[in-house]
Amino acid sequence: MLAWSEKLETEMASKYGKKAETKVKRAMHERKAGTLRSGSTGKKVTSRKQAIAIGLSEARRAGGKVPPPKSGRRRTRAKKK
């Protein structure tokens, strides 16, 4: 029988590919070094969760095996009339 951590690891491996792992790892290193910047504003990223989100987004753009972002998390703009 698999240990809890091994089961979690295999579950994660089936969801995310190697490219996702390398992109997130790079984003985390950049955050630690203080060189990771966010999108259009260019503000420095200090949040761990934001660094992971940036890494996964880059992996998606590069064609890696990453599930789509959760739809409920996204903020929508008010519609113009």
C-alpha positions as CSV (number, residue, x, y, z in Angstrom):
1,M,0.0,0.0,0.0
2,L,1.2,3.5,-0.9
3,A,2.1,6.0,1.8
4,W,0.0,9.2,1.9
5,S,2.8,11.3,0.4
6,E,3.5,8.8,-2.4
7,K,-0.2,8.7,-3.3
8,L,-0.3,12.5,-3.4
9,E,2.8,12.6,-5.5
10,T,1.4,10.2,-8.1
11,E,-1.9,12.1,-8.2
12,M,-0.1,15.3,-8.9
13,A,2.1,13.7,-11.5
14,S,-0.9,12.6,-13.4
15,K,-2.3,16.2,-13.4
16,Y,0.8,18.1,-14.2
17,G,3.6,17.4,-16.7
18,K,7.4,17.9,-16.4
19,K,7.2,21.3,-18.1
20,A,4.9,22.6,-15.4
21,E,7.3,21.4,-12.7
22,T,10.2,23.2,-14.3
23,K,8.3,26.5,-14.9
24,V,7.0,26.6,-11.3
25,K,10.4,25.8,-10.0
26,R,11.9,28.6,-12.0
27,A,9.2,31.1,-10.8
28,M,9.8,30.1,-7.2
29,H,13.6,30.7,-7.5
30,E,12.9,34.1,-9.1
31,R,10.5,35.0,-6.3
32,K,13.1,34.0,-3.7
33,A,15.7,36.1,-5.5
34,G,13.3,39.0,-5.7
35,T,13.4,39.2,-9.5
36,L,9.9,37.8,-10.3
37,R,7.6,40.5,-11.7
38,S,3.9,40.4,-12.4
39,G,2.2,41.1,-15.7
40,S,1.6,44.5,-17.1
41,T,2.4,46.5,-13.9
42,G,5.8,44.9,-13.4
43,K,5.4,44.9,-9.6
44,K,7.6,42.6,-7.6
45,V,5.8,39.3,-6.6
46,T,6.2,38.3,-3.0
47,S,3.4,35.8,-2.7
48,R,4.1,32.1,-3.0
49,K,0.7,31.3,-4.5
50,Q,1.1,34.1,-7.1
51,A,4.5,32.7,-8.1
52,I,3.0,29.2,-8.6
53,A,0.2,30.7,-10.6
54,I,2.7,32.5,-12.8
55,G,4.7,29.3,-13.3
56,L,1.6,27.3,-14.3
57,S,0.4,30.0,-16.6
58,E,3.8,30.0,-18.4
59,A,3.6,26.2,-18.7
60,R,0.2,26.4,-20.2
61,R,1.4,28.9,-22.8
62,A,4.4,26.7,-23.6
63,G,2.0,23.7,-24.2
64,G,2.7,21.8,-21.0
65,K,0.3,19.3,-19.4
66,V,-1.5,21.6,-17.0
67,P,-5.3,21.6,-16.1
68,P,-7.2,24.7,-17.0
69,P,-7.5,27.4,-14.3
70,K,-10.5,27.3,-12.0
71,S,-13.2,29.4,-13.5
72,G,-14.5,30.7,-10.2
73,R,-11.3,32.4,-9.3
74,R,-11.3,34.9,-12.2
75,R,-12.7,38.4,-11.7
76,T,-14.9,39.7,-14.5
77,R,-15.2,43.3,-15.6
78,A,-18.5,45.2,-15.6
79,K,-20.1,45.1,-19.0
80,K,-20.4,48.4,-20.9
81,K,-23.8,49.4,-22.1
